Amino acid sequence: MRHIHVIGIGTGNPEHLTVQGIRALQATDAVFALDKGDAKAGLLGLRRAICDRYIEGRPYRFVEAPDPERDRRPTDYGAAVDDWHAARAVLYESLIAEHLREDERGAFLVWGDPSLYDSTLRILERVRARGCVAFTHDVIPGITSVQALAAAHRIPLHPIGEPVRITTGRRLREGLGEGPGATVVMLDGDPRFEGLDPDLTIYWGAYLGTSDEILAAGRLGDVAEEIRRVRAEARVRHGWIMDTYLLLRPAP
């Protein structure tokens, strides 16, 4: 039966791959990747570079396909994501059926870790539920941008004994929430920091773990506009940006 490896590849540094991930990749016959257009060609190139670096001494196929279109400004966010996942499931099904023989292994290389704000596992479950192509799969964890952010700033994620909340920029606009602890924010396409306490401490990072890494930290009220300026310039320069930030409440 066909087998699929879902491999977390970290945040862009090929050395983020674990030994387990490298071994799985070296046993792979076909690597599947979604082409998200010229603006994000660098992401596709990094996946190719990882494969070329670690798959040695055996042939493999790098299979690209255009990512289905997604409504980026939907009136119903949940419905839009569901439609997008459904379209991706049809695409994944065709890729597996057409480019992977019954006795072969395929791989999806997932940015960061497959467990955190990634759709690959949910989409593969949709493919399985459709019942048109049979496969088994496993998951190899990777380094998340959350870990890479803390490592880059040389900090723990939270004060002693306090919780960590991981959320998205969309959810942050509803407020930071009550209670103690730290908040990590991911997938914030346009961080404005509106309505947040200016006395929060922010640790921000983009292109974490790569040679293009950018870091900033300080009192939110003092560094927010600088972060927005640097972020906008980097996005123009690279054509894409992935960034993450940690918010800490002021000490009582």
Secondary structure, 3 states (H helix, E strand, C coil): CEEEEEEECECCCHHHCCHHHHHHHHCCCEEEEEECCHHHHHHHHHHHHHHHHHCCCCCCEEEEEECCCCCCCCCCHHHHHHHHHHHHHHHHHHHHHHHCCCCCEEEEEECECCCCCCCHHHHHHHHHHHCCCCEEEEEECCCCHHHHHHHHHCCCCCCCCCCEEEEEHHHHCCCCCCCCCEEEEECCCCCCCCCCCCCCEEEEEECCCCCCCEEEEEEHHHHHHHHHHHHHHHHHHHCCCCEEEEEECCCC
